[in-house]
């Protein structure tokens, strides 16, 4: 289990590093007037139905109690004291090098939950990302008609994609299920007392898989300091979908392929219980 830290969330978190070069202030949500009658008759929120329940540990079969007791993992730490456990798990990843250069380990679970929840939104909370920015500066090139994302820019994200592809999906899901109570606790603390984090995770994976594939150079505009996509349809995409586009077409498809595999393993595990 130590060789695969929370693989699903790390895969999504790796994409979040790309966001730093395009950060924009969050749009203001429009306010809506509420009538007096509506104020006097508050509606009790209903608890949403759980679509993808994470399976709880099963009771041992007769005769297997001692064997399972010997294999029983250590109790989970409290969420606020989970950083040390997470760092130890990361250290056990013998096939991943330089993880401290890729990830911010302090308050890691909370950072992952915040990032995943915001990937389908217009912006990401930069100060709470679980990933460090990619090395080097954003690379552009000049073509007839203006600037485009440079053909070599995708190389900056190679360590994140390589790390994602190195993770074994079966082990990732098993590890995620083991640590799931901590993710659920962090999600409720985020402001979803009746929410279910695994439902949100699968919803975000599905959203990222809908990211369009763009062939050829992606044109840019720079009205002030920050770059934007010149195509309004691309600029209107969510923060997570734009992350994939900025990583380059090949990187985006490789990440999407891994997401499909992980989603399949996770849903199969859920439905088999």
Long-range contacts (C-beta under 8 A, 24 or more apart in sequence): 1-73, 1-89, 1-171, 1-174, 1-175, 1-178, 2-88, 2-89, 2-92, 2-93, 3-92, 3-93, 3-94, 3-95, 3-168, 3-171, 4-93, 4-167, 4-168, 4-171, 4-172, 4-174, 4-175, 5-86, 5-89, 5-90, 5-92, 5-93, 5-175, 6-86, 6-89, 6-109, 6-112, 6-172, 6-175, 6-176, 6-179, 7-167, 7-168, 7-169, 7-171, 7-172, 7-173, 7-175, 7-176, 7-262, 8-172, 8-173, 8-176, 8-201, 8-205, 8-262, 8-266, 9-112, 9-113, 9-116, 9-176, 9-183, 9-201, 10-103, 10-112, 10-163, 10-164, 10-167, 11-164, 11-167, 11-172, 11-255, 11-258, 11-259, 11-262, 12-112, 12-115, 12-116, 12-119, 12-201, 12-204, 12-205, 12-208, 12-240, 12-259, 13-103, 13-111, 13-112, 13-115, 13-116, 13-129, 13-130, 13-131, 14-102, 14-131, 14-160, 14-161, 14-163, 14-164, 14-255, 15-119, 15-160, 15-208, 15-240, 15-243, 15-244, 15-247, 15-255, 16-115, 16-119, 16-124, 16-129, 16-130, 16-131, 16-240, 16-243, 17-102, 17-129, 17-131, 17-132, 17-133, 17-134, 17-157, 17-160, 18-134, 18-157, 18-243, 18-246, 18-247, 19-124, 19-126, 19-129, 19-239, 19-242, 19-243, 20-126, 20-129, 20-133, 20-134, 21-133, 21-138, 21-227, 21-246, 22-226, 22-227, 22-228, 22-242, 22-246, 23-123, 23-124, 23-126, 23-226, 24-122, 24-123, 24-226, 25-123, 26-121, 26-122, 26-123, 27-122, 27-123, 45-194, 47-194, 48-194, 48-195, 48-196, 48-199, 50-196, 50-198, 50-199, 51-196, 51-199, 51-202, 52-196, 52-198, 52-199, 52-202, 52-266, 52-267, 52-270, 53-196, 53-198, 53-270, 54-177, 54-180, 54-198, 54-270, 55-177, 55-269, 55-270, 55-273, 58-273, 73-178, 76-178, 76-179, 76-181, 76-182, 77-182, 79-109, 79-110, 79-182, 79-185, 79-186, 79-189, 82-108, 82-109, 82-182, 83-107, 83-108, 89-175, 95-166, 96-163, 96-166, 98-159, 99-163, 101-132, 101-159, 102-131, 102-132, 102-159, 102-160, 102-163, 103-130, 103-131, 103-132, 104-129, 104-130, 104-131, 104-132, 109-179, 109-182, 109-183, 109-186, 110-186, 110-189, 110-190, 112-183, 112-186, 113-183, 113-186, 113-187, 113-190, 113-197, 114-190, 116-200, 116-201, 116-204, 117-187, 117-190, 117-200, 117-204, 118-239, 119-204, 119-207, 119-208, 119-238, 119-239, 119-240, 119-243, 120-203, 120-204, 120-207, 120-238, 120-239, 120-240, 121-238, 121-239, 122-238, 122-239, 123-239, 124-239, 131-160, 134-159, 134-160, 138-227, 140-220, 140-227, 141-217, 143-217, 145-219, 146-219, 146-220, 146-221, 146-230, 147-219, 147-220, 147-221, 147-222, 147-227, 148-217, 148-218, 148-219, 148-220, 149-217, 149-218, 149-220, 149-246, 149-248, 151-217, 153-246, 153-248, 154-247, 154-248, 154-250, 154-251, 157-247, 157-248, 157-251, 158-251, 161-247, 161-251, 161-254, 161-255, 164-254, 164-255, 164-258, 165-254, 165-258, 167-258, 169-258, 169-261, 169-262, 169-265, 170-265, 172-262, 172-265, 173-262, 173-265, 173-266, 173-269, 176-266, 177-269, 202-263, 202-266, 202-267, 204-240, 205-259, 205-262, 205-263, 206-263, 207-238, 207-240, 207-241, 208-240, 208-241, 208-244, 208-255, 208-256, 208-259, 209-256, 209-259, 209-260, 209-263, 210-241, 211-237, 211-240, 211-241, 211-244, 211-245, 211-252, 211-256, 212-237, 212-241, 212-245, 213-249, 213-252, 213-253, 214-245, 214-249, 215-249, 218-245, 218-246
